[in-house]
């Protein structure tokens, strides 16, 4: 009899009917029974356990240290991996070597079946089934979570999710007030969150909002609040690509914080086109108008009225997530150092974190108890790019003093990512940073520091469900497109036969050469009519594809039926993993090995079975 930890973190007794005498028979894991000791063991045994000050399994397992790690066959560090001490297995009645007898394929098949049964008995979804759900964690680049020593978190729209209609709606309202003060006509305008989605790009030269594919080609566009036709899009953008490096022209909507700004700007483009903006504001083009809207929204943030309102009634703006603190607690107890790195100031951070975390933590824990280090007013993305003065927050009122070196458990303002690395003696790919902003959080931490990265995108849940509900229509659309392709192939062959015949040359085959002129032309006429009718059916279906997610822009991650959106390309390039919310980590473990999925290529369908 021995003890291990059960899924619920309480010690459990492990009983096996196998004798501890020398036995070479393999003992399957499913033969063990588990008795939770939380209620059954006496107080004296609890005292004895505490006095021993020893974790269950210490004699049987060891953990690969940072000085002894290797690199596995997928190129991932083995730091943090569990190792089995075979010479200590005798108390369990298991001969470690005998347990591995036989072909590993057969051993693995049996263990996998038993593991699946146990997961079902525990009521725990397997990683594969968890991945195939709206709240899965999706992997772009293989990530061994065991090798991660520290996990840093952004706060806004990451550790806490705001009600977009409430938060961005109020930001929009304050923006409109400031625009009115500046002399802009805003009467009759209202916040419409469905007007834009994350991942769109503002063309500040043309007053347009565009959706680009992974290559930068514009697939859909809106001028003001009016969607442009396919022909207009082709004429306007057919010979140019969206290039996010040209910041003077293109503005990428990286985060949900961009929604209020984009809605206000597109509505004001309408007012500019209508001539409703008076000459007293000076000669304004679309780029100047964007600066004016940005200035109005910036004032809404820096003047403090918006955040003061949210702090006074956080329950109106924040969507609670009881699972979130437990997910972080698992990570902390697994030995990960947790960091909070936010651009928000101390007072706002403390108030919102208390509201979102404290009521869901056990044993009177506070949110500060979760984190090894807290950085407020971090000034990201510069936080990842350069060094700023560091201040320690020393009182509950936010009083600060200059500081030259951070320490574990501290609360700081400013500083830099390199300062964190030096303080914790943890560097580069030993750190995972989790945030919602493609550029500020994910791109810059990876580009400058080679941190591992995770993107939080709450809209994934809605998109996943919309894709599931669209499967039927998408399958019919693909079937029609395939039918047109076959009909079109025959039409093209007949057209080539006609071309060769008119030039006095034989057709591609004897059968085509022997067709008389009337048969050839009638066949082509019939096929052409079929293709034209198919086009009339396919075009509106393509136009409506994705409308279950957004009627104007379609799916977040797609541009067209098969291609990826520019946003999805950014996610794949900079985010190692991505998911809809931080609490999704609770459905996995702090020891998860995330493996990227097979990336299909255009020629895969032709070579896969060769």
N, C-alpha and C positions, 0 to 999 in steps of 0.2 A: 504494500500500500504506500502511495506517495501522494504528494499534493502538487497541483499546478494551478494556474489561474483560469477561471472560467471566463466566458465572454463578457460577463457583467462585472469584471474586475474583482470579484470576491474569490478567496482561495477555495478550491474544491478538492475533495478526495478522489483519487484515481484508483479504482479497484479492478483487479484482473484475476481471473480464475487460474491463470497460468502459474505454475510453481516457479519459485525463484531458483530451483536447482538447475543444473546444467541441461539446458534444452536447446535444441537446434531448430525447433519449429518456429515458423514466422507468426507473430502475433499481430493480426490486423487491428488498426486503430479503432475500428467500430466495435471491438470486443470489450473495450473499456467502458465502465459506467462512471457517471459523475454525480457526486453528492455535494451540494453546496454547503459549505461549513459556516455560512454567515449566521444561520440560526441554530445549527446543531452543535457546534463546538462550545465548550464551557468557557467561562471567563478566565479560568486558570490557563487554558490552552492559548487563549488570546494573549495573555501576559507573557507566556513562554515564547510565543511566536514573536512578540515585540522585542523581548529580551534578546532573542537570537539575532535580531537586526540583520536578517539574511533573506534575500529574495528567493522564492521558490524557483527551482531550476538552475540555480547557480552552479551546482555540481555537475549538471548534465550538459549545459550549454555555455558557449562563450561567444562574445561578440567581436567581430573584426574591428580593430582599432584604426584610427586615422594614420598610424605609423606602419601598419602591417597590411594595408589593403592592397588588392590587386585590381586588374581591369578584366571584366568578363567578356564573353564572346560577342556581346552587343556594344562593347566599348564603354560600359558603365562601371563606375567605381563599386567595389564590393564592400566598402566601408559601411559598417552597421549591420552586415549580414550575420545571421546566427550560424554557429558552428556546433556540431555534435561531438561530444566527448564520449567515444565508444566505450572506453574503459570504465565509465561511470554508469553504464546502462543496467548493470546487474540488479540493482534494487528494483528495477521495473520488470524483471523477469524477461528481458529481451536480449537476445544475442544480436548485436548491431550488425555484424557481418552476415549472419544467417538471414537477417531481414532483407538483405539485398540479393539473396540467391536467386538465380534464374535470369532470363533475359530482361533487361531493364524495361523494354517495351511492354512486357506482360505485367511486371511489377507496377509500372506507372499506370497502366490501364486499370488495374484493380484498385490502386490507391485513389485514382481520380474518381472512380465510381463511388467508393466509400466516402470520399470527401464531399461529393455532391449530395449524398444521402444525409450526411451530418449537417451540412449547410441547410438543407431543407428542414431537418429536425430542429435546428436552432432558429429557423425562421429568418435566416440571413440570406439575402440575395448574393449570388456569385458575382465576381467582378464583371463577367461577360454579360450577365443579365442586367446588372446595374448600369453598364455602359449603354445598353440598348433601351434607354428610358430618357424622358425629358430631363431628368436630373443626373444623368451620367457625367463622368469626367472623361473628356475626349483627348486623345494623345496625338500630337503632331510630331514630337520628337521623344524617343524613348527616355524615360526618367525613372531612376531607381530612388524611390522616396527614402529608403533606408540610408542612403549615402548623404542625405541632406542633414546638415547639422543645425541650420537656423532657417526659420521661415518668417519673412517679413510681410506685413499686411498694410495695404492702404485702408482708409476708413470709409469715406463717402462712396456709396454705390458698390462697396466691396464688403466690408464687415457689417455695414448696415445698408439696407435698400430703402430708398425713399419711394413713396407713392408719386409717380411721375406727374400725374395730373395735379396733385397738390403742390409738390415742391416746385416743379418747373412752371406750373401755372402761376404761382406767386412770384417767381422770378420774372416771368413775362409781365405780370401786372406792374411790378416796380419798374421794369424797363419802359413800359408804356408811359408811366407817370413821368419818368425822366425825359423821354422823348417829347412829351407834351410841353414840359418845361423849356426844352430847347427850341420849341416852335414848330415841331412836326405835327401834322394832322393825324391823330390816332383814333378819332371818334368812330364808333361802330366796329372796331376790331376786337376779336376775341381769340383766346388761346385755342389752337387746334392741334393736339399732339399727333394726330394721324397724318398731318401734312408732311412730316419728315420721319425718317428712321436713322438709326446709327449707321455709319459707314457711307453715307452720301457725301458729296463734295460740292462746296459752293464755288462757283465760277464768279469771282468778284469783278471781272471785266465785263461780263455779259448779263449779270443779274440772274443767273441760272443756278439751279440745283440739279446735279447730275448723278447718275448711278453708273459706275464704270465696272468693266469686267477685270479679271486678274491681270490683263495686259495693259489696262489703262484706256481701252476703247469705250466710249460712251454708249450705253445701251438705252437709257431712258433719261429724259431731261424735263425740267419744269422751269418756265419763265414766270417770275412772280408766283402766283398760285395756279397757273394754267399749265397742264401737261402739254408737251410738244408732240407732234406727230412723228412717226418713224422717218418720214421724208425730211422734216425740218431738222431732226437730230442728225441725219446723215449729211445734209447740206452744211450744217453748222460745225459738226465735229468729225466729219468723215476722214479728214486728213491730219488730225492732231490727237495726241494722247494726253490724258490726265497725268501730270507730273507733279507729285506732291513736294518735290524739292523746290519748285517755283512757288514759294510761300506768298509772294506778292500777288499771285493770281488765284491759287487754289487753297481752299480751307477744308480740311478733312474733318468730318463730324466724328470724333474719336470716342465720345462718351455720351451718356444720357444728359449730362450737363449742357450739351450742345443743342438740345431740342428747343429750348426757349429762344435762344439767339437766332437759330435758323428760321423758326416760325415768324418771329418779329421781322427779320430781314426780308423774307419773301413777301410778306404783306406790305412792307414799305416800298418794295420794288413796284408793286401795283400802284401805290400812291404817286411814285415818281413818274411812272409811265402816263398816269392820268393827268399829270400837270398840277396835282393838288399841293405839291410842296412849293411854297412861295419863294420868290427871288431873294428875300431877306436872309435866307440861309446860305446864300452864295451859289455859284454854279456847282451843282452836284452831279457826279456820274455814279455808276453802280458801285465802284470801289470806294468812293467817298461816303456813300450811303452806308456801306458795310462798316466803315470806321465809326460813323455816328451811332449806329445801333450797338456796336461793341462797347463804345464809351458809355452809353446809357445803361447797359447791362452791368458793366464793370462798376459803375457807381452804385448800383443796387446791391452789389456784393460788399464793396469796401465801406459803404456808409453804415453797414451793420444792422439796418432795419430788418432785412430779410432773415438773417440768422437769429436776431433777437426774437422775432416772431416764432421761429421754429423751436428755439430753446424754451420758450414759454409754454408751448403746447406740442411737444415732440410726438405725442400719440396721434396727432392729426397728419403727420408727415412721414413717420417711420413705420414700415411694415415689420412687425416683430417676427423673429425666427428663433424659437426656443431651442432648436437643435444646434445652432451656431456655437454658443459657448462650450457645449459638450464636445464638438469636433475639435476645438482648440485645446480643450482640456486633455483629450486623448493624445494630441501631438505633444503637449508639454510633458505629460507623464511618460511618453516614449523617449524623452531625452532631447527633444528639439528645443532650441532656444527661440522663443517667439518675440518678434519685434513689431511694433506699431510705428509706421512712418507715414505721416499725414501732413498735408499742406494746411489743414485747419488749425486755428489757434488753440491755446490750451483750454480756455473756458468753454468753447464750443465742443471740443473733443471730450472733455471730462463729462459735461452734461449729457451729451448724446450717448457716450459709451455706458454711463451709469444706467441710462434709460434702457438701452438695448441689451445689456449683459447682466447686470447685478441680480435681477430677479430670477434669472435662469441658472445661476451658479450654485453649487452645493456648499454647505457648511459655512455660510456667511462669507464666502469669498467675494471680493470685489474685482472689477475688471482689471485693475492694475496688477492683481496677483497672477494673472495669466501671462504677463509679458515680462521678459527679461530686460527690455529696454523700450522706452517710448520716446519718439521724436515728433514734436509738433512744429508747425510753421516751417516745414522742411524745405520749402521752395523748390520742389521738384518741377521740371527735370534737372535744374542746376545742381540739385542735391547729388545726382549721379555723375555730374560732369566736372564739378569743381568744388573747392572748399570755401565754406562760409564760417564766420565766427560761431562758436558754440556757447550756449548759455544753459545753465541748469535752473530748472524751475524748482524753487525751494519752499514755496508756501502754497497753501490752498487757494490763495487769492491770485496766484500767478506771478508773484515776485521772482525775478530772475537775477542771477549773478554770472559773470563771465566764468568760463570753464575751459580748460585746455585738454582734458582727457575724460572720456566717458567711462562709466563703470556699470557693471551689471546691476539691474534694479533701478537705474536712474531714470529721471524724466527730464528731457532736454528740448531746447528750441534751436533750430538751425543745424549747423554742422554739415557733415558730408557722409556719403556712403563709405568712403575709405576710412573715415574715423570709426565707423561701426566695425569694419573688418579688422582694423588694428586693435580695437578694444576687446573684441571677442576672440581674436586670433583665428578667425574663420574667413576664408577668401573664396572669391570666384564661384565655381560651380558647386560649392558646399552650401550655398545660400539659395533658397527659393523665394522669389518675390511675387506676391499676389496682388493684382490691382485690376481696375476696370478701364483704365485709359491706355489705349494702344501705344501712344507715343510717350506720354509722361511716365507711365509705370513700367510698361512691358518692354518697349523698344529700347529706351535709354539705359535701363539696368542691364540689359543683355549686351548692347553694343559697347558700352564703356567698361563694364565690369565682368561680363560673362557670367552674370548670375543666371540661374535657371528661372523660368518665368511661368506664371499661370494667369490667364485672363478670365475675369468674371464678366459674363454677358447674360443678364437676366432674361433677355428676349429669346434666348435659346429654347426655353421651355415652350413658349408660344409657337415658335417656329417649328420645333420638333412635332408638336401636335398638329400643326397645319400641314406639314409634310405627310404625316400619317393619313390625315383625312383627305389629302389630295392624290393619294396613290392611284385610285381608280381612274380619275380623269387623266392623270399623267400617263397611265398605262394605255388608255385609249388614244391619247395624243401621239405617243411613241408608235403605236400600231399604225396610225394613219400616215405618219412620216415614213415609216418603213415601207408601207404600200406605195407611197409616191416614189420612193427611191427605186423600187423594182420596176414600176411602170415607166419611170423616167429613164432607167437604164435601157429598156427596150426602145423607147422613143428616140433616144440618142443614137442607138445603133441603126435604126431605120433612117434617121436623118443623115447619118454618115453614108449609108448606102445610097440615098438619094443624091447626096453631094458627089459621090464617086460616079454615079450613073450619068449625071449631068456633065461630068468631065470626061466621059467615055472610058472610065476605068471599071474593072469588076468590083463587086461589093466584097465585104469581109469574108463571106462564106458563099458556097454554091447555092444554098437555099435562098439566101437574100438576093443573089444575082438573078435567080430564076423568077422572082416575083415580078408580076407585070406592073405597069405604071399605076393603074387604077387601084390594084390591091395595096400597093405601097402607100399611096397618098391617103386612101381611106383608112388604113390602119393608123397612120400618123394622126389623122384628124380625130379619130376616136380616142386615141391615147391623150392627145392634147386637151380634149374636152374633159376627160377624167382628171387630169392633173389640175386644170383650172378649177374644177369643182372641189378637189381636195384642198387647194389653196384657200378657197373661200371658207372651208370648214376649219382648217388648221390655224389660220391667222387669228381669228378671235379667241381660239382656245389658248394660243401662245400668249396673247395679250392679257388674258385673265389668269394665266398661271401664276400662282403665288398670292392671289387676291385674298385668300383666307388669312394670310398674315398681314398684308397691307394692300389696299386696292390700287394705290398709285404705283408703288415701288416693287411689289412682289416680295419674294423671300429675302431675308437678310443676307444669307450666305451665297445666293445664286444670282447670276446675271444671264438670263435666258434659261432655256430648258436644261442644258447640261453643264454650262460653264460656271466657274466660281466668280463671286463678286470680288471687287477690289478689297473690300473689308476682309473677306475670307483669306485672300492672299496675304494680307498683313498679319492675320492671326497665325497662319501656318508658318510665316517667316519668323515671327518674333515670340510667339507663345508656345512653350513646350507642351503645355496642357491647357485646356480651356473648359469652362463649365458655367452653369447658370448662377450658382451661389456657393459660398464658402462651406456651408453646412453639408454640401454633397460629399465632402471628405468623410463624413460620419458613416456613409454607406460603404466606404472602403476601410482601410486601416492606415496608420502612420507608417506601415512597412510595405506598402503597395509598390509593385514594380509595374509601372505603366509602360506598355509596349506600343509603339506606333503601328498603325495598320498598313497593310500593303497599299502602295500608291500605284494605281493603274496608269498605264501608258497607252498611247493611241494604238500601238501595234500588239498590245498584250492579247487581244481577242484572236489574233491570227497565229500567235506563237505559243500560246499557253499549253495546248494539247499536242504540240508537235513532238 
